[in-house]
Amino acid sequence: MIKNYFAQRVFFLMLVLMLYTGCAGDPTAVEHASSAEPPPSTETVAEPPQVSAADATSLDAWWQGIEALCGKAFAGRLVSNDEVDARFAEQTMTMHVRRCEPDRIEIPFHVGANRSRTWVLTRRQGDGGEAAGVVHLQHDHRHEDGTEDEVTLYGGLSNGEGSAEVQYFPVDEYSRQLFEQHGLPDSVANTWSFELVPGERFSYVMRRPGRHFQVDFDLGTAVDAPPAPWGHE
């Protein structure tokens, strides 16, 4: 009995030892641990910067305010007092919101009999690129025979610092190079602005250090549309 008892105990212990060793040597234990999926990350992913909704709304309102003037013309007067502009004070000045397309507005600016100037506003709505959601201002200058002036199509992009009443256009790189090529170094610091007070006033303004040019147009009374600007008949 005693021998049988001890033999059974020895057999039992050997069986337990074999089972334990087999589990400890299972290579799939490590594989299962290493192939387990990591826990989901809690790190916040930064979203790409977006155009301010307030900026977009104010630009929309400003653009729509000008569109509302389409087809109409208004008389203006010089309100700045730089001596170099004295000749403008003696002239009849008229702006004519002559052509309006969904993303383009053309506004001829006549000074006396001179019909060489047209302000061109082009809206870039794009696909999120650097120049998307802005307005491009260009000054189209023509000779009486319709040919382009050497200094033409200068201007800049709206800078996002405007409002529903006014938008600012600092000089762009194309314009800087153009001014330098034609001996106009002071103009490389120009900033233009268009200010709109519906039913009251539209202002065209050019500023740079030591220089201010501004013409205010009376929106309270429309005038007869002038002839087409040179080169746009």
VENCOR-V8344 format. One record per helix or strand. SS is the DSSP state (alpha for helix, beta for strand). FROM is the first residue (numbers start at 0). TO is the last residue. If there is no record, write none. Layout:
# VENCOR-V8344
ss=(SS & SS)
from=(FROM & FROM)
to=(TO & TO)
This chain:
# VENCOR-V8344
ss=(alpha & alpha & alpha & beta & alpha & beta & beta & beta & beta & beta & beta & beta & alpha & alpha & beta & beta & beta)
from=(1 & 27 & 52 & 72 & 82 & 92 & 103 & 113 & 133 & 147 & 153 & 165 & 172 & 184 & 190 & 200 & 210)
to=(23 & 33 & 66 & 77 & 88 & 100 & 110 & 123 & 141 & 147 & 157 & 169 & 180 & 188 & 196 & 207 & 222)
